[in-house]
């Protein structure tokens, strides 16, 4: 049996909405194994380059 998730999608939505309402542009969201949500500014951690395999499998 698998363990339940330590966070929910709504938790991430609320966190991102809060920082964007405060004027920060989100660069990356990280979630560690304990469930801690870390949001990094786009100036500190620019968005990653797209993965070329995303287009190959139809995600892009």
mmCIF file of the N, C-alpha and C atoms, coordinates in Angstrom:
data_MODEL
# 
_entry.id   MODEL 
# 
loop_
_atom_site.group_PDB 
_atom_site.id 
_atom_site.type_symbol 
_atom_site.label_atom_id 
_atom_site.label_alt_id 
_atom_site.label_comp_id 
_atom_site.label_asym_id 
_atom_site.label_entity_id 
_atom_site.label_seq_id 
_atom_site.pdbx_PDB_ins_code 
_atom_site.Cartn_x 
_atom_site.Cartn_y 
_atom_site.Cartn_z 
_atom_site.occupancy 
_atom_site.B_iso_or_equiv 
_atom_site.pdbx_formal_charge 
_atom_site.auth_seq_id 
_atom_site.auth_comp_id 
_atom_site.auth_asym_id 
_atom_site.auth_atom_id 
_atom_site.pdbx_PDB_model_num 
ATOM 1   N N  . UNK A 1 1  ? 0.849  -1.170 0.000   1.00 0.00 ? 1  UNK A N  1 
ATOM 2   C CA . UNK A 1 1  ? 0.000  0.000  0.000   1.00 0.00 ? 1  UNK A CA 1 
ATOM 3   C C  . UNK A 1 1  ? 0.901  1.241  0.000   1.00 0.00 ? 1  UNK A C  1 
ATOM 4   N N  . UNK A 1 2  ? 0.492  2.262  -0.734  1.00 0.00 ? 2  UNK A N  1 
ATOM 5   C CA . UNK A 1 2  ? 1.277  3.492  -0.804  1.00 0.00 ? 2  UNK A CA 1 
ATOM 6   C C  . UNK A 1 2  ? 0.820  4.476  0.262   1.00 0.00 ? 2  UNK A C  1 
ATOM 7   N N  . UNK A 1 3  ? 1.745  5.352  0.637   1.00 0.00 ? 3  UNK A N  1 
ATOM 8   C CA . UNK A 1 3  ? 1.422  6.373  1.634   1.00 0.00 ? 3  UNK A CA 1 
ATOM 9   C C  . UNK A 1 3  ? 0.604  7.486  0.986   1.00 0.00 ? 3  UNK A C  1 
ATOM 10  N N  . UNK A 1 4  ? -0.297 8.107  1.721   1.00 0.00 ? 4  UNK A N  1 
ATOM 11  C CA . UNK A 1 4  ? -1.061 9.228  1.165   1.00 0.00 ? 4  UNK A CA 1 
ATOM 12  C C  . UNK A 1 4  ? -0.136 10.415 0.889   1.00 0.00 ? 4  UNK A C  1 
ATOM 13  N N  . UNK A 1 5  ? -0.509 11.218 -0.070  1.00 0.00 ? 5  UNK A N  1 
ATOM 14  C CA . UNK A 1 5  ? 0.285  12.398 -0.414  1.00 0.00 ? 5  UNK A CA 1 
ATOM 15  C C  . UNK A 1 5  ? 0.334  13.345 0.780   1.00 0.00 ? 5  UNK A C  1 
ATOM 16  N N  . UNK A 1 6  ? 1.472  14.007 0.944   1.00 0.00 ? 6  UNK A N  1 
ATOM 17  C CA . UNK A 1 6  ? 1.640  14.941 2.051   1.00 0.00 ? 6  UNK A CA 1 
ATOM 18  C C  . UNK A 1 6  ? 1.156  16.336 1.680   1.00 0.00 ? 6  UNK A C  1 
ATOM 19  N N  . UNK A 1 7  ? 0.742  16.510 0.446   1.00 0.00 ? 7  UNK A N  1 
ATOM 20  C CA . UNK A 1 7  ? 0.221  17.790 -0.012  1.00 0.00 ? 7  UNK A CA 1 
ATOM 21  C C  . UNK A 1 7  ? -0.855 17.506 -1.040  1.00 0.00 ? 7  UNK A C  1 
ATOM 22  N N  . UNK A 1 8  ? -1.671 18.485 -1.291  1.00 0.00 ? 8  UNK A N  1 
ATOM 23  C CA . UNK A 1 8  ? -2.730 18.353 -2.298  1.00 0.00 ? 8  UNK A CA 1 
ATOM 24  C C  . UNK A 1 8  ? -2.530 19.429 -3.357  1.00 0.00 ? 8  UNK A C  1 
ATOM 25  N N  . UNK A 1 9  ? -3.126 19.232 -4.502  1.00 0.00 ? 9  UNK A N  1 
ATOM 26  C CA . UNK A 1 9  ? -3.021 20.199 -5.588  1.00 0.00 ? 9  UNK A CA 1 
ATOM 27  C C  . UNK A 1 9  ? -3.508 21.567 -5.129  1.00 0.00 ? 9  UNK A C  1 
ATOM 28  N N  . UNK A 1 10 ? -4.541 21.600 -4.310  1.00 0.00 ? 10 UNK A N  1 
ATOM 29  C CA . UNK A 1 10 ? -5.049 22.880 -3.804  1.00 0.00 ? 10 UNK A CA 1 
ATOM 30  C C  . UNK A 1 10 ? -4.004 23.606 -2.954  1.00 0.00 ? 10 UNK A C  1 
ATOM 31  N N  . UNK A 1 11 ? -3.165 22.845 -2.235  1.00 0.00 ? 11 UNK A N  1 
ATOM 32  C CA . UNK A 1 11 ? -2.100 23.477 -1.440  1.00 0.00 ? 11 UNK A CA 1 
ATOM 33  C C  . UNK A 1 11 ? -1.140 24.232 -2.351  1.00 0.00 ? 11 UNK A C  1 
ATOM 34  N N  . UNK A 1 12 ? -0.799 23.616 -3.471  1.00 0.00 ? 12 UNK A N  1 
ATOM 35  C CA . UNK A 1 12 ? 0.123  24.246 -4.415  1.00 0.00 ? 12 UNK A CA 1 
ATOM 36  C C  . UNK A 1 12 ? -0.532 25.455 -5.064  1.00 0.00 ? 12 UNK A C  1 
ATOM 37  N N  . UNK A 1 13 ? -1.801 25.311 -5.448  1.00 0.00 ? 13 UNK A N  1 
ATOM 38  C CA . UNK A 1 13 ? -2.525 26.431 -6.056  1.00 0.00 ? 13 UNK A CA 1 
ATOM 39  C C  . UNK A 1 13 ? -2.560 27.632 -5.119  1.00 0.00 ? 13 UNK A C  1 
ATOM 40  N N  . UNK A 1 14 ? -2.854 27.388 -3.838  1.00 0.00 ? 14 UNK A N  1 
ATOM 41  C CA . UNK A 1 14 ? -2.921 28.481 -2.863  1.00 0.00 ? 14 UNK A CA 1 
ATOM 42  C C  . UNK A 1 14 ? -1.558 29.137 -2.682  1.00 0.00 ? 14 UNK A C  1 
ATOM 43  N N  . UNK A 1 15 ? -0.508 28.331 -2.617  1.00 0.00 ? 15 UNK A N  1 
ATOM 44  C CA . UNK A 1 15 ? 0.832  28.880 -2.425  1.00 0.00 ? 15 UNK A CA 1 
ATOM 45  C C  . UNK A 1 15 ? 1.243  29.739 -3.616  1.00 0.00 ? 15 UNK A C  1 
ATOM 46  N N  . UNK A 1 16 ? 1.006  29.243 -4.829  1.00 0.00 ? 16 UNK A N  1 
ATOM 47  C CA . UNK A 1 16 ? 1.363  30.002 -6.031  1.00 0.00 ? 16 UNK A CA 1 
ATOM 48  C C  . UNK A 1 16 ? 0.512  31.263 -6.138  1.00 0.00 ? 16 UNK A C  1 
ATOM 49  N N  . UNK A 1 17 ? -0.768 31.153 -5.841  1.00 0.00 ? 17 UNK A N  1 
ATOM 50  C CA . UNK A 1 17 ? -1.640 32.325 -5.893  1.00 0.00 ? 17 UNK A CA 1 
ATOM 51  C C  . UNK A 1 17 ? -1.187 33.383 -4.888  1.00 0.00 ? 17 UNK A C  1 
ATOM 52  N N  . UNK A 1 18 ? -0.740 32.945 -3.727  1.00 0.00 ? 18 UNK A N  1 
ATOM 53  C CA . UNK A 1 18 ? -0.283 33.890 -2.711  1.00 0.00 ? 18 UNK A CA 1 
ATOM 54  C C  . UNK A 1 18 ? 0.960  34.654 -3.135  1.00 0.00 ? 18 UNK A C  1 
ATOM 55  N N  . UNK A 1 19 ? 1.936  33.947 -3.697  1.00 0.00 ? 19 UNK A N  1 
ATOM 56  C CA . UNK A 1 19 ? 3.163  34.656 -4.085  1.00 0.00 ? 19 UNK A CA 1 
ATOM 57  C C  . UNK A 1 19 ? 2.934  35.530 -5.313  1.00 0.00 ? 19 UNK A C  1 
ATOM 58  N N  . UNK A 1 20 ? 2.083  35.102 -6.237  1.00 0.00 ? 20 UNK A N  1 
ATOM 59  C CA . UNK A 1 20 ? 1.812  35.950 -7.402  1.00 0.00 ? 20 UNK A CA 1 
ATOM 60  C C  . UNK A 1 20 ? 1.013  37.181 -6.979  1.00 0.00 ? 20 UNK A C  1 
ATOM 61  N N  . UNK A 1 21 ? 0.113  37.040 -6.015  1.00 0.00 ? 21 UNK A N  1 
ATOM 62  C CA . UNK A 1 21 ? -0.626 38.202 -5.506  1.00 0.00 ? 21 UNK A CA 1 
ATOM 63  C C  . UNK A 1 21 ? 0.322  39.189 -4.824  1.00 0.00 ? 21 UNK A C  1 
ATOM 64  N N  . UNK A 1 22 ? 1.416  38.674 -4.284  1.00 0.00 ? 22 UNK A N  1 
ATOM 65  C CA . UNK A 1 22 ? 2.407  39.529 -3.655  1.00 0.00 ? 22 UNK A CA 1 
ATOM 66  C C  . UNK A 1 22 ? 3.372  40.160 -4.650  1.00 0.00 ? 22 UNK A C  1 
ATOM 67  N N  . UNK A 1 23 ? 3.226  39.832 -5.932  1.00 0.00 ? 23 UNK A N  1 
ATOM 68  C CA . UNK A 1 23 ? 4.037  40.453 -6.969  1.00 0.00 ? 23 UNK A CA 1 
ATOM 69  C C  . UNK A 1 23 ? 5.225  39.631 -7.448  1.00 0.00 ? 23 UNK A C  1 
ATOM 70  N N  . UNK A 1 24 ? 5.397  38.432 -6.936  1.00 0.00 ? 24 UNK A N  1 
ATOM 71  C CA . UNK A 1 24 ? 6.518  37.605 -7.374  1.00 0.00 ? 24 UNK A CA 1 
ATOM 72  C C  . UNK A 1 24 ? 6.123  36.789 -8.596  1.00 0.00 ? 24 UNK A C  1 
ATOM 73  N N  . UNK A 1 25 ? 7.033  36.713 -9.552  1.00 0.00 ? 25 UNK A N  1 
ATOM 74  C CA . UNK A 1 25 ? 6.803  35.855 -10.718 1.00 0.00 ? 25 UNK A CA 1 
ATOM 75  C C  . UNK A 1 25 ? 7.449  34.512 -10.448 1.00 0.00 ? 25 UNK A C  1 
ATOM 76  N N  . UNK A 1 26 ? 6.672  33.462 -10.584 1.00 0.00 ? 26 UNK A N  1 
ATOM 77  C CA . UNK A 1 26 ? 7.123  32.119 -10.248 1.00 0.00 ? 26 UNK A CA 1 
ATOM 78  C C  . UNK A 1 26 ? 8.032  31.578 -11.342 1.00 0.00 ? 26 UNK A C  1 
ATOM 79  N N  . UNK A 1 27 ? 9.197  31.094 -10.931 1.00 0.00 ? 27 UNK A N  1 
ATOM 80  C CA . UNK A 1 27 ? 10.122 30.460 -11.861 1.00 0.00 ? 27 UNK A CA 1 
ATOM 81  C C  . UNK A 1 27 ? 10.040 28.950 -11.768 1.00 0.00 ? 27 UNK A C  1 
ATOM 82  N N  . UNK A 1 28 ? 9.922  28.467 -10.524 1.00 0.00 ? 28 UNK A N  1 
ATOM 83  C CA . UNK A 1 28 ? 9.897  27.013 -10.335 1.00 0.00 ? 28 UNK A CA 1 
ATOM 84  C C  . UNK A 1 28 ? 9.248  26.705 -8.995  1.00 0.00 ? 28 UNK A C  1 
ATOM 85  N N  . UNK A 1 29 ? 8.546  25.585 -8.953  1.00 0.00 ? 29 UNK A N  1 
ATOM 86  C CA . UNK A 1 29 ? 7.960  25.088 -7.716  1.00 0.00 ? 29 UNK A CA 1 
ATOM 87  C C  . UNK A 1 29 ? 8.596  23.734 -7.434  1.00 0.00 ? 29 UNK A C  1 
ATOM 88  N N  . UNK A 1 30 ? 9.104  23.564 -6.223  1.00 0.00 ? 30 UNK A N  1 
ATOM 89  C CA . UNK A 1 30 ? 9.709  22.298 -5.819  1.00 0.00 ? 30 UNK A CA 1 
ATOM 90  C C  . UNK A 1 30 ? 8.956  21.768 -4.613  1.00 0.00 ? 30 UNK A C  1 
ATOM 91  N N  . UNK A 1 31 ? 8.819  20.449 -4.547  1.00 0.00 ? 31 UNK A N  1 
ATOM 92  C CA . UNK A 1 31 ? 8.171  19.812 -3.411  1.00 0.00 ? 31 UNK A CA 1 
ATOM 93  C C  . UNK A 1 31 ? 9.113  18.719 -2.929  1.00 0.00 ? 31 UNK A C  1 
ATOM 94  N N  . UNK A 1 32 ? 9.557  18.830 -1.679  1.00 0.00 ? 32 UNK A N  1 
ATOM 95  C CA . UNK A 1 32 ? 10.485 17.826 -1.179  1.00 0.00 ? 32 UNK A CA 1 
ATOM 96  C C  . UNK A 1 32 ? 9.707  16.624 -0.640  1.00 0.00 ? 32 UNK A C  1 
ATOM 97  N N  . UNK A 1 33 ? 10.396 15.523 -0.359  1.00 0.00 ? 33 UNK A N  1 
ATOM 98  C CA . UNK A 1 33 ? 9.697  14.301 0.067   1.00 0.00 ? 33 UNK A CA 1 
ATOM 99  C C  . UNK A 1 33 ? 8.844  14.463 1.321   1.00 0.00 ? 33 UNK A C  1 
ATOM 100 N N  . UNK A 1 34 ? 9.154  15.432 2.167   1.00 0.00 ? 34 UNK A N  1 
ATOM 101 C CA . UNK A 1 34 ? 8.348  15.623 3.371   1.00 0.00 ? 34 UNK A CA 1 
ATOM 102 C C  . UNK A 1 34 ? 7.065  16.392 3.086   1.00 0.00 ? 34 UNK A C  1 
ATOM 103 N N  . UNK A 1 35 ? 6.947  16.957 1.866   1.00 0.00 ? 35 UNK A N  1 
ATOM 104 C CA . UNK A 1 35 ? 5.755  17.703 1.494   1.00 0.00 ? 35 UNK A CA 1 
ATOM 105 C C  . UNK A 1 35 ? 5.941  19.207 1.545   1.00 0.00 ? 35 UNK A C  1 
ATOM 106 N N  . UNK A 1 36 ? 7.143  19.670 1.889   1.00 0.00 ? 36 UNK A N  1 
ATOM 107 C CA . UNK A 1 36 ? 7.406  21.111 1.938   1.00 0.00 ? 36 UNK A CA 1 
ATOM 108 C C  . UNK A 1 36 ? 7.384  21.679 0.526   1.00 0.00 ? 36 UNK A C  1 
ATOM 109 N N  . UNK A 1 37 ? 6.636  22.762 0.334   1.00 0.00 ? 37 UNK A N  1 
ATOM 110 C CA . UNK A 1 37 ? 6.513  23.408 -0.969  1.00 0.00 ? 37 UNK A CA 1 
ATOM 111 C C  . UNK A 1 37 ? 7.441  24.618 -0.994  1.00 0.00 ? 37 UNK A C  1 
ATOM 112 N N  . UNK A 1 38 ? 8.319  24.655 -1.990  1.00 0.00 ? 38 UNK A N  1 
ATOM 113 C CA . UNK A 1 38 ? 9.261  25.756 -2.143  1.00 0.00 ? 38 UNK A CA 1 
ATOM 114 C C  . UNK A 1 38 ? 8.978  26.419 -3.485  1.00 0.00 ? 38 UNK A C  1 
ATOM 115 N N  . UNK A 1 39 ? 8.747  27.734 -3.477  1.00 0.00 ? 39 UNK A N  1 
ATOM 116 C CA . UNK A 1 39 ? 8.485  28.477 -4.706  1.00 0.00 ? 39 UNK A CA 1 
ATOM 117 C C  . UNK A 1 39 ? 9.643  29.434 -4.926  1.00 0.00 ? 39 UNK A C  1 
ATOM 118 N N  . UNK A 1 40 ? 10.278 29.322 -6.089  1.00 0.00 ? 40 UNK A N  1 
ATOM 119 C CA . UNK A 1 40 ? 11.426 30.150 -6.420  1.00 0.00 ? 40 UNK A CA 1 
ATOM 120 C C  . UNK A 1 40 ? 11.042 31.174 -7.474  1.00 0.00 ? 40 UNK A C  1 
ATOM 121 N N  . UNK A 1 41 ? 11.558 32.378 -7.312  1.00 0.00 ? 41 UNK A N  1 
ATOM 122 C CA . UNK A 1 41 ? 11.307 33.472 -8.246  1.00 0.00 ? 41 UNK A CA 1 
ATOM 123 C C  . UNK A 1 41 ? 11.917 33.168 -9.609  1.00 0.00 ? 41 UNK A C  1 
ATOM 124 N N  . UNK A 1 42 ? 11.353 33.742 -10.648 1.00 0.00 ? 42 UNK A N  1 
ATOM 125 C CA . UNK A 1 42 ? 11.902 33.514 -11.988 1.00 0.00 ? 42 UNK A CA 1 
ATOM 126 C C  . UNK A 1 42 ? 13.266 34.156 -12.155 1.00 0.00 ? 42 UNK A C  1 
ATOM 127 N N  . UNK A 1 43 ? 13.610 35.129 -11.306 1.00 0.00 ? 43 UNK A N  1 
ATOM 128 C CA . UNK A 1 43 ? 14.947 35.729 -11.399 1.00 0.00 ? 43 UNK A CA 1 
ATOM 129 C C  . UNK A 1 43 ? 15.987 34.856 -10.706 1.00 0.00 ? 43 UNK A C  1 
ATOM 130 N N  . UNK A 1 44 ? 15.579 34.101 -9.706  1.00 0.00 ? 44 UNK A N  1 
ATOM 131 C CA . UNK A 1 44 ? 16.485 33.198 -8.993  1.00 0.00 ? 44 UNK A CA 1 
ATOM 132 C C  . UNK A 1 44 ? 16.598 31.864 -9.719  1.00 0.00 ? 44 UNK A C  1 
ATOM 133 N N  . UNK A 1 45 ? 15.480 31.338 -10.159 1.00 0.00 ? 45 UNK A N  1 
ATOM 134 C CA . UNK A 1 45 ? 15.447 30.033 -10.815 1.00 0.00 ? 45 UNK A CA 1 
ATOM 135 C C  . UNK A 1 45 ? 14.571 30.128 -12.058 1.00 0.00 ? 45 UNK A C  1 
ATOM 136 N N  . UNK A 1 46 ? 15.153 30.548 -13.186 1.00 0.00 ? 46 UNK A N  1 
ATOM 137 C CA . UNK A 1 46 ? 14.347 30.635 -14.401 1.00 0.00 ? 46 UNK A CA 1 
ATOM 138 C C  . UNK A 1 46 ? 13.742 29.278 -14.756 1.00 0.00 ? 46 UNK A C  1 
ATOM 139 N N  . UNK A 1 47 ? 12.642 29.321 -15.437 1.00 0.00 ? 47 UNK A N  1 
ATOM 140 C CA . UNK A 1 47 ? 11.987 28.076 -15.852 1.00 0.00 ? 47 UNK A CA 1 
ATOM 141 C C  . UNK A 1 47 ? 12.954 27.219 -16.652 1.00 0.00 ? 47 UNK A C  1 
ATOM 142 N N  . UNK A 1 48 ? 12.870 25.926 -16.449 1.00 0.00 ? 48 UNK A N  1 
ATOM 143 C CA . UNK A 1 48 ? 13.765 24.998 -17.128 1.00 0.00 ? 48 UNK A CA 1 
ATOM 144 C C  . UNK A 1 48 ? 13.465 24.966 -18.625 1.00 0.00 ? 48 UNK A C  1 
ATOM 145 N N  . UNK A 1 49 ? 14.490 24.652 -19.406 1.00 0.00 ? 49 UNK A N  1 
ATOM 146 C CA . UNK A 1 49 ? 14.286 24.482 -20.844 1.00 0.00 ? 49 UNK A CA 1 
ATOM 147 C C  . UNK A 1 49 ? 13.330 23.331 -21.062 1.00 0.00 ? 49 UNK A C  1 
ATOM 148 N N  . UNK A 1 50 ? 12.499 23.421 -22.084 1.00 0.00 ? 50 UNK A N  1 
ATOM 149 C CA . UNK A 1 50 ? 11.563 22.328 -22.333 1.00 0.00 ? 50 UNK A CA 1 
ATOM 150 C C  . UNK A 1 50 ? 12.313 21.037 -22.655 1.00 0.00 ? 50 UNK A C  1 
ATOM 151 N N  . UNK A 1 51 ? 11.753 19.955 -22.217 1.00 0.00 ? 51 UNK A N  1 
ATOM 152 C CA . UNK A 1 51 ? 12.328 18.646 -22.485 1.00 0.00 ? 51 UNK A CA 1 
ATOM 153 C C  . UNK A 1 51 ? 11.974 18.244 -23.915 1.00 0.00 ? 51 UNK A C  1 
ATOM 154 N N  . UNK A 1 52 ? 12.963 17.929 -24.776 1.00 0.00 ? 52 UNK A N  1 
ATOM 155 C CA . UNK A 1 52 ? 12.656 17.575 -26.159 1.00 0.00 ? 52 UNK A CA 1 
ATOM 156 C C  . UNK A 1 52 ? 11.775 16.325 -26.269 1.00 0.00 ? 52 UNK A C  1 
ATOM 157 N N  . UNK A 1 53 ? 11.782 15.492 -25.251 1.00 0.00 ? 53 UNK A N  1 
ATOM 158 C CA . UNK A 1 53 ? 10.939 14.288 -25.297 1.00 0.00 ? 53 UNK A CA 1 
ATOM 159 C C  . UNK A 1 53 ? 9.465  14.628 -25.104 1.00 0.00 ? 53 UNK A C  1 
ATOM 160 N N  . UNK A 1 54 ? 9.156  15.785 -24.531 1.00 0.00 ? 54 UNK A N  1 
ATOM 161 C CA . UNK A 1 54 ? 7.755  16.168 -24.375 1.00 0.00 ? 54 UNK A CA 1 
ATOM 162 C C  . UNK A 1 54 ? 7.055  16.245 -25.734 1.00 0.00 ? 54 UNK A C  1 
ATOM 163 N N  . UNK A 1 55 ? 7.730  16.829 -26.723 1.00 0.00 ? 55 UNK A N  1 
ATOM 164 C CA . UNK A 1 55 ? 7.146  16.910 -28.061 1.00 0.00 ? 55 UNK A CA 1 
ATOM 165 C C  . UNK A 1 55 ? 7.010  15.522 -28.672 1.00 0.00 ? 55 UNK A C  1 
ATOM 166 N N  . UNK A 1 56 ? 7.971  14.659 -28.397 1.00 0.00 ? 56 UNK A N  1 
ATOM 167 C CA . UNK A 1 56 ? 7.954  13.311 -28.969 1.00 0.00 ? 56 UNK A CA 1 
ATOM 168 C C  . UNK A 1 56 ? 6.776  12.490 -28.460 1.00 0.00 ? 56 UNK A C  1 
ATOM 169 N N  . UNK A 1 57 ? 6.386  12.725 -27.198 1.00 0.00 ? 57 UNK A N  1 
ATOM 170 C CA . UNK A 1 57 ? 5.283  11.921 -26.642 1.00 0.00 ? 57 UNK A CA 1 
ATOM 171 C C  . UNK A 1 57 ? 3.976  12.701 -26.610 1.00 0.00 ? 57 UNK A C  1 
ATOM 172 N N  . UNK A 1 58 ? 3.983  13.890 -27.205 1.00 0.00 ? 58 UNK A N  1 
ATOM 173 C CA . UNK A 1 58 ? 2.744  14.644 -27.358 1.00 0.00 ? 58 UNK A CA 1 
ATOM 174 C C  . UNK A 1 58 ? 2.370  15.541 -26.205 1.00 0.00 ? 58 UNK A C  1 
ATOM 175 N N  . UNK A 1 59 ? 3.304  15.867 -25.302 1.00 0.00 ? 59 UNK A N  1 
ATOM 176 C CA . UNK A 1 59 ? 2.998  16.761 -24.178 1.00 0.00 ? 59 UNK A CA 1 
ATOM 177 C C  . UNK A 1 59 ? 3.150  18.226 -24.553 1.00 0.00 ? 59 UNK A C  1 
ATOM 178 N N  . UNK A 1 60 ? 3.885  18.521 -25.607 1.00 0.00 ? 60 UNK A N  1 
ATOM 179 C CA . UNK A 1 60 ? 4.136  19.920 -25.947 1.00 0.00 ? 60 UNK A CA 1 
ATOM 180 C C  . UNK A 1 60 ? 3.137  20.423 -26.956 1.00 0.00 ? 60 UNK A C  1 
# 
